[in-house]
Amino acid sequence: MTASETTFEIEEVRDVDARWVELCELYLDLYRHHEPYSPPLVTDWQRRWRSYLGGGVERLILLGRVEGEAVALMNARINRSSGVYNEAFGFLEDAYVKPEQRGTGLAQAMLDRTETWCTKRGIDLLRLSVHAQNELGRHFWDKSGFEPLMQIVSKNLKVAS
């Protein structure tokens, strides 16, 4: 079966505990993809991430499946009146598709589902962060209609010895 012939399903995760092993596997794959330009995970990352996912916010967690196997993850939440600003927006926190499933339309279908979920909740703005070095991710988000909103810059203060 070629990539263009791949049939996939998208599951909305309602019970994080029931899908925990699959979620962690995909999150680790996402981390490994970003590892060259990301800090290391803390030792208790699973406990912290589990607590965060169940933190009581409006959240959508999607698993993309091919032949029953979880091959993609998308995790979004809604921010309402955060900080001192009266604003509401969706924020796409995590998105990952295993390499062998890229180009099949799965990521776009998951993004479409996330956008619909936001719209049904009165949200008309979806944001995300993408590493500047993640060319694959930047290309996908660009072609999906995302535009730069702000630029976050950093400076490494570590003194060379």
PyRosetta script that sets phi, psi and omega in degrees:
from pyrosetta import init, pose_from_sequence

init()
pose = pose_from_sequence("MTASETTFEIEEVRDVDARWVELCELYLDLYRHHEPYSPPLVTDWQRRWRSYLGGGVERLILLGRVEGEAVALMNARINRSSGVYNEAFGFLEDAYVKPEQRGTGLAQAMLDRTETWCTKRGIDLLRLSVHAQNELGRHFWDKSGFEPLMQIVSKNLKVAS")
pose.set_psi(1, 127.7)
pose.set_omega(1, 179.0)
pose.set_phi(2, -82.8)
pose.set_psi(2, 167.0)
pose.set_omega(2, -179.4)
pose.set_phi(3, -57.3)
pose.set_psi(3, -38.4)
pose.set_omega(3, -177.9)
pose.set_phi(4, -72.2)
pose.set_psi(4, -15.9)
pose.set_omega(4, 179.4)
pose.set_phi(5, -99.3)
pose.set_psi(5, -1.4)
pose.set_omega(5, -176.7)
pose.set_phi(6, -64.2)
pose.set_psi(6, 130.4)
pose.set_omega(6, 174.7)
pose.set_phi(7, -101.5)
pose.set_psi(7, 129.5)
pose.set_omega(7, -178.9)
pose.set_phi(8, -128.9)
pose.set_psi(8, 162.0)
pose.set_omega(8, 174.3)
pose.set_phi(9, -125.4)
pose.set_psi(9, 151.2)
pose.set_omega(9, 176.8)
pose.set_phi(10, -118.5)
pose.set_psi(10, 122.5)
pose.set_omega(10, -179.6)
pose.set_phi(11, -107.1)
pose.set_psi(11, 130.2)
pose.set_omega(11, 171.8)
pose.set_phi(12, -86.5)
pose.set_psi(12, 120.4)
pose.set_omega(12, -177.5)
pose.set_phi(13, -81.0)
pose.set_psi(13, 117.5)
pose.set_omega(13, 177.9)
pose.set_phi(14, -105.6)
pose.set_psi(14, -23.3)
pose.set_omega(14, 179.1)
pose.set_phi(15, -122.1)
pose.set_psi(15, 96.1)
pose.set_omega(15, -176.9)
pose.set_phi(16, -59.2)
pose.set_psi(16, -39.5)
pose.set_omega(16, -179.2)
pose.set_phi(17, -61.4)
pose.set_psi(17, -38.5)
pose.set_omega(17, -178.8)
pose.set_phi(18, -68.0)
pose.set_psi(18, -23.8)
pose.set_omega(18, -178.0)
pose.set_phi(19, -114.4)
pose.set_psi(19, 13.6)
pose.set_omega(19, -172.1)
pose.set_phi(20, -57.4)
pose.set_psi(20, -46.1)
pose.set_omega(20, -177.3)
pose.set_phi(21, -60.8)
pose.set_psi(21, -44.4)
pose.set_omega(21, 179.5)
pose.set_phi(22, -66.6)
pose.set_psi(22, -42.2)
pose.set_omega(22, 178.4)
pose.set_phi(23, -60.2)
pose.set_psi(23, -45.5)
pose.set_omega(23, -179.5)
pose.set_phi(24, -64.4)
pose.set_psi(24, -41.3)
pose.set_omega(24, 179.3)
pose.set_phi(25, -60.0)
pose.set_psi(25, -46.2)
pose.set_omega(25, -179.7)
pose.set_phi(26, -69.5)
pose.set_psi(26, -36.2)
pose.set_omega(26, 177.8)
pose.set_phi(27, -64.1)
pose.set_psi(27, -40.7)
pose.set_omega(27, 177.1)
pose.set_phi(28, -64.6)
pose.set_psi(28, -38.3)
pose.set_omega(28, 175.4)
pose.set_phi(29, -61.5)
pose.set_psi(29, -43.1)
pose.set_omega(29, 177.1)
pose.set_phi(30, -61.0)
pose.set_psi(30, -45.5)
pose.set_omega(30, 178.8)
pose.set_phi(31, -60.0)
pose.set_psi(31, -44.9)
pose.set_omega(31, -179.6)
pose.set_phi(32, -62.0)
pose.set_psi(32, -35.2)
pose.set_omega(32, 176.9)
pose.set_phi(33, -63.3)
pose.set_psi(33, -38.2)
pose.set_omega(33, -178.7)
pose.set_phi(34, -91.9)
pose.set_psi(34, -8.1)
pose.set_omega(34, -171.5)
pose.set_phi(35, -52.5)
pose.set_psi(35, -38.3)
pose.set_omega(35, -179.0)
pose.set_phi(36, -60.2)
pose.set_psi(36, -21.5)
pose.set_omega(36, -177.8)
pose.set_phi(37, -131.1)
pose.set_psi(37, 24.9)
pose.set_omega(37, 178.6)
pose.set_phi(38, -125.9)
pose.set_psi(38, 154.2)
pose.set_omega(38, 173.9)
pose.set_phi(39, -70.8)
pose.set_psi(39, 162.5)
pose.set_omega(39, 179.3)
pose.set_phi(40, -69.0)
pose.set_psi(40, 153.7)
pose.set_omega(40, 174.8)
pose.set_phi(41, -70.8)
pose.set_psi(41, 148.5)
pose.set_omega(41, 173.3)
pose.set_phi(42, -72.5)
pose.set_psi(42, 157.7)
pose.set_omega(42, -175.3)
pose.set_phi(43, -63.1)
pose.set_psi(43, -32.0)
pose.set_omega(43, -179.5)
pose.set_phi(44, -103.2)
pose.set_psi(44, 36.4)
pose.set_omega(44, -176.6)
pose.set_phi(45, -57.9)
pose.set_psi(45, -36.4)
pose.set_omega(45, -178.3)
pose.set_phi(46, -63.5)
pose.set_psi(46, -45.1)
pose.set_omega(46, 179.1)
pose.set_phi(47, -61.8)
pose.set_psi(47, -45.4)
pose.set_omega(47, -178.6)
pose.set_phi(48, -65.2)
pose.set_psi(48, -43.1)
pose.set_omega(48, -179.0)
pose.set_phi(49, -67.0)
pose.set_psi(49, -39.2)
pose.set_omega(49, 178.2)
pose.set_phi(50, -62.0)
pose.set_psi(50, -45.1)
pose.set_omega(50, 178.4)
pose.set_phi(51, -61.8)
pose.set_psi(51, -41.9)
pose.set_omega(51, 180.0)
pose.set_phi(52, -64.2)
pose.set_psi(52, -43.9)
pose.set_omega(52, -179.5)
pose.set_phi(53, -63.0)
pose.set_psi(53, -30.9)
pose.set_omega(53, 180.0)
pose.set_phi(54, -98.0)
pose.set_psi(54, 21.7)
pose.set_omega(54, -172.3)
pose.set_phi(55, -74.4)
pose.set_psi(55, 11.4)
pose.set_omega(55, 173.1)
pose.set_phi(56, 83.5)
pose.set_psi(56, 6.7)
pose.set_omega(56, 177.2)
pose.set_phi(57, -91.6)
pose.set_psi(57, 164.1)
pose.set_omega(57, 173.5)
pose.set_phi(58, -67.4)
pose.set_psi(58, 117.5)
pose.set_omega(58, -172.6)
pose.set_phi(59, -139.1)
pose.set_psi(59, 143.9)
pose.set_omega(59, 174.1)
pose.set_phi(60, -123.6)
pose.set_psi(60, 124.2)
pose.set_omega(60, 175.6)
pose.set_phi(61, -120.7)
pose.set_psi(61, 124.0)
pose.set_omega(61, 179.9)
pose.set_phi(62, -118.1)
pose.set_psi(62, 140.5)
pose.set_omega(62, 169.9)
pose.set_phi(63, -115.4)
pose.set_psi(63, 130.5)
pose.set_omega(63, 172.7)
pose.set_phi(64, -94.1)
pose.set_psi(64, 135.0)
pose.set_omega(64, -177.1)
pose.set_phi(65, -125.8)
pose.set_psi(65, 141.4)
pose.set_omega(65, 170.4)
pose.set_phi(66, -125.9)
pose.set_psi(66, 122.0)
pose.set_omega(66, -177.3)
pose.set_phi(67, 50.9)
pose.set_psi(67, 39.9)
pose.set_omega(67, 176.6)
pose.set_phi(68, 85.5)
pose.set_psi(68, -16.6)
pose.set_omega(68, -178.0)
pose.set_phi(69, -85.6)
pose.set_psi(69, 133.7)
pose.set_omega(69, 176.6)
pose.set_phi(70, -73.4)
pose.set_psi(70, 116.9)
pose.set_omega(70, -176.4)
pose.set_phi(71, -122.8)
pose.set_psi(71, -3.1)
pose.set_omega(71, -177.7)
pose.set_phi(72, -152.2)
pose.set_psi(72, 151.9)
pose.set_omega(72, -178.7)
pose.set_phi(73, -135.7)
pose.set_psi(73, 137.4)
pose.set_omega(73, 169.3)
pose.set_phi(74, -140.8)
pose.set_psi(74, 131.1)
pose.set_omega(74, -174.9)
pose.set_phi(75, -133.4)
pose.set_psi(75, 119.0)
pose.set_omega(75, -178.5)
pose.set_phi(76, -133.1)
pose.set_psi(76, 157.9)
pose.set_omega(76, 176.5)
pose.set_phi(77, -141.1)
pose.set_psi(77, 166.9)
pose.set_omega(77, 176.3)
pose.set_phi(78, -111.1)
pose.set_psi(78, 131.8)
pose.set_omega(78, 173.6)
pose.set_phi(79, -103.1)
pose.set_psi(79, 128.4)
pose.set_omega(79, 176.9)
pose.set_phi(80, -124.1)
pose.set_psi(80, 123.1)
pose.set_omega(80, 177.3)
pose.set_phi(81, 47.9)
pose.set_psi(81, 53.4)
pose.set_omega(81, 179.3)
pose.set_phi(82, -77.2)
pose.set_psi(82, 146.9)
pose.set_omega(82, 178.0)
pose.set_phi(83, 59.1)
pose.set_psi(83, -133.8)
pose.set_omega(83, -178.3)
pose.set_phi(84, -99.3)
pose.set_psi(84, 1.8)
pose.set_omega(84, -177.5)
pose.set_phi(85, -99.0)
pose.set_psi(85, 138.1)
pose.set_omega(85, 175.0)
pose.set_phi(86, -90.9)
pose.set_psi(86, 87.1)
pose.set_omega(86, -177.8)
pose.set_phi(87, -146.1)
pose.set_psi(87, 158.4)
pose.set_omega(87, 174.9)
pose.set_phi(88, -137.1)
pose.set_psi(88, 135.1)
pose.set_omega(88, 178.8)
pose.set_phi(89, -156.1)
pose.set_psi(89, 156.3)
pose.set_omega(89, 171.4)
pose.set_phi(90, -86.3)
pose.set_psi(90, 147.3)
pose.set_omega(90, 176.3)
pose.set_phi(91, -130.6)
pose.set_psi(91, 119.5)
pose.set_omega(91, 179.4)
pose.set_phi(92, -88.0)
pose.set_psi(92, 108.5)
pose.set_omega(92, -172.6)
pose.set_phi(93, -85.2)
pose.set_psi(93, -42.7)
pose.set_omega(93, -175.9)
pose.set_phi(94, -136.7)
pose.set_psi(94, 138.3)
pose.set_omega(94, 174.1)
pose.set_phi(95, -149.1)
pose.set_psi(95, 129.2)
pose.set_omega(95, -179.1)
pose.set_phi(96, -155.0)
pose.set_psi(96, 137.7)
pose.set_omega(96, 172.6)
pose.set_phi(97, -130.3)
pose.set_psi(97, 130.8)
pose.set_omega(97, 178.6)
pose.set_phi(98, -58.5)
pose.set_psi(98, 144.8)
pose.set_omega(98, -174.4)
pose.set_phi(99, -51.2)
pose.set_psi(99, -40.4)
pose.set_omega(99, -176.5)
pose.set_phi(100, -69.6)
pose.set_psi(100, -12.2)
pose.set_omega(100, 179.6)
pose.set_phi(101, -107.4)
pose.set_psi(101, 1.2)
pose.set_omega(101, 178.9)
pose.set_phi(102, -70.8)
pose.set_psi(102, 143.1)
pose.set_omega(102, -179.9)
pose.set_phi(103, 86.0)
pose.set_psi(103, 4.5)
pose.set_omega(103, -178.8)
pose.set_phi(104, -92.0)
pose.set_psi(104, -9.0)
pose.set_omega(104, -175.2)
pose.set_phi(105, 95.7)
pose.set_psi(105, -4.9)
pose.set_omega(105, -178.1)
pose.set_phi(106, -62.8)
pose.set_psi(106, -48.9)
pose.set_omega(106, -179.1)
pose.set_phi(107, -60.4)
pose.set_psi(107, -42.9)
pose.set_omega(107, 179.9)
pose.set_phi(108, -64.8)
pose.set_psi(108, -39.7)
pose.set_omega(108, 178.3)
pose.set_phi(109, -64.5)
pose.set_psi(109, -39.0)
pose.set_omega(109, 178.1)
pose.set_phi(110, -68.0)
pose.set_psi(110, -40.1)
pose.set_omega(110, 177.4)
pose.set_phi(111, -64.3)
pose.set_psi(111, -42.9)
pose.set_omega(111, 177.6)
pose.set_phi(112, -58.6)
pose.set_psi(112, -42.9)
pose.set_omega(112, 179.4)
pose.set_phi(113, -64.4)
pose.set_psi(113, -39.5)
pose.set_omega(113, 178.3)
pose.set_phi(114, -65.3)
pose.set_psi(114, -42.8)
pose.set_omega(114, 178.6)
pose.set_phi(115, -62.8)
pose.set_psi(115, -41.7)
pose.set_omega(115, 177.4)
pose.set_phi(116, -62.9)
pose.set_psi(116, -42.5)
pose.set_omega(116, 178.9)
pose.set_phi(117, -59.3)
pose.set_psi(117, -44.5)
pose.set_omega(117, 178.4)
pose.set_phi(118, -63.2)
pose.set_psi(118, -48.6)
pose.set_omega(118, -177.5)
pose.set_phi(119, -58.3)
pose.set_psi(119, -41.2)
pose.set_omega(119, 179.4)
pose.set_phi(120, -64.5)
pose.set_psi(120, -17.3)
pose.set_omega(120, 179.0)
pose.set_phi(121, -102.8)
pose.set_psi(121, 13.8)
pose.set_omega(121, 177.1)
pose.set_phi(122, 80.2)
pose.set_psi(122, 17.1)
pose.set_omega(122, -177.6)
pose.set_phi(123, -100.1)
pose.set_psi(123, 128.1)
pose.set_omega(123, 179.9)
pose.set_phi(124, -120.0)
pose.set_psi(124, 16.0)
pose.set_omega(124, 177.3)
pose.set_phi(125, -138.8)
pose.set_psi(125, 128.3)
pose.set_omega(125, 177.6)
pose.set_phi(126, -120.5)
pose.set_psi(126, 127.3)
pose.set_omega(126, -179.4)
pose.set_phi(127, -116.9)
pose.set_psi(127, 162.6)
pose.set_omega(127, 172.5)
pose.set_phi(128, -161.2)
pose.set_psi(128, 165.5)
pose.set_omega(128, 173.1)
pose.set_phi(129, -114.8)
pose.set_psi(129, 140.6)
pose.set_omega(129, 176.7)
pose.set_phi(130, -134.8)
pose.set_psi(130, 134.9)
pose.set_omega(130, 178.1)
pose.set_phi(131, -60.2)
pose.set_psi(131, 137.0)
pose.set_omega(131, 178.6)
pose.set_phi(132, -58.9)
pose.set_psi(132, -31.5)
pose.set_omega(132, -179.0)
pose.set_phi(133, -83.5)
pose.set_psi(133, -6.7)
pose.set_omega(133, -178.6)
pose.set_phi(134, -87.1)
pose.set_psi(134, 79.7)
pose.set_omega(134, -176.3)
pose.set_phi(135, -61.9)
pose.set_psi(135, -39.5)
pose.set_omega(135, 179.2)
pose.set_phi(136, -60.9)
pose.set_psi(136, -47.5)
pose.set_omega(136, 178.8)
pose.set_phi(137, -64.9)
pose.set_psi(137, -46.0)
pose.set_omega(137, -179.8)
pose.set_phi(138, -59.3)
pose.set_psi(138, -40.1)
pose.set_omega(138, 178.8)
pose.set_phi(139, -63.0)
pose.set_psi(139, -45.9)
pose.set_omega(139, -179.8)
pose.set_phi(140, -61.6)
pose.set_psi(140, -46.8)
pose.set_omega(140, -177.5)
pose.set_phi(141, -67.1)
pose.set_psi(141, -38.3)
pose.set_omega(141, 176.8)
pose.set_phi(142, -60.2)
pose.set_psi(142, -49.5)
pose.set_omega(142, -177.3)
pose.set_phi(143, -70.6)
pose.set_psi(143, -16.3)
pose.set_omega(143, 177.9)
pose.set_phi(144, -89.8)
pose.set_psi(144, 3.4)
pose.set_omega(144, 173.6)
pose.set_phi(145, 97.4)
pose.set_psi(145, 5.2)
pose.set_omega(145, 177.4)
pose.set_phi(146, -78.1)
pose.set_psi(146, 141.8)
pose.set_omega(146, 179.7)
pose.set_phi(147, -126.6)
pose.set_psi(147, 152.1)
pose.set_omega(147, 178.3)
pose.set_phi(148, -58.1)
pose.set_psi(148, 136.8)
pose.set_omega(148, 178.5)
pose.set_phi(149, -111.3)
pose.set_psi(149, -42.1)
pose.set_omega(149, 177.5)
pose.set_phi(150, -152.5)
pose.set_psi(150, 164.0)
pose.set_omega(150, 178.2)
pose.set_phi(151, -117.6)
pose.set_psi(151, 128.1)
pose.set_omega(151, 174.9)
pose.set_phi(152, -102.9)
pose.set_psi(152, 126.1)
pose.set_omega(152, -179.5)
pose.set_phi(153, -115.7)
pose.set_psi(153, 158.1)
pose.set_omega(153, 178.7)
pose.set_phi(154, -140.1)
pose.set_psi(154, 161.5)
pose.set_omega(154, 178.2)
pose.set_phi(155, -138.1)
pose.set_psi(155, 125.8)
pose.set_omega(155, 179.1)
pose.set_phi(156, -79.7)
pose.set_psi(156, 115.5)
pose.set_omega(156, -177.4)
pose.set_phi(157, -93.7)
pose.set_psi(157, 2.7)
pose.set_omega(157, 179.5)
pose.set_phi(158, -67.5)
pose.set_psi(158, 124.9)
pose.set_omega(158, -179.0)
pose.set_phi(159, -84.0)
pose.set_psi(159, 127.8)
pose.set_omega(159, 178.1)
pose.set_phi(160, -66.4)
pose.set_psi(160, 134.8)
pose.set_omega(160, 179.8)
pose.set_phi(161, -96.8)
pose.dump_pdb("model.pdb")
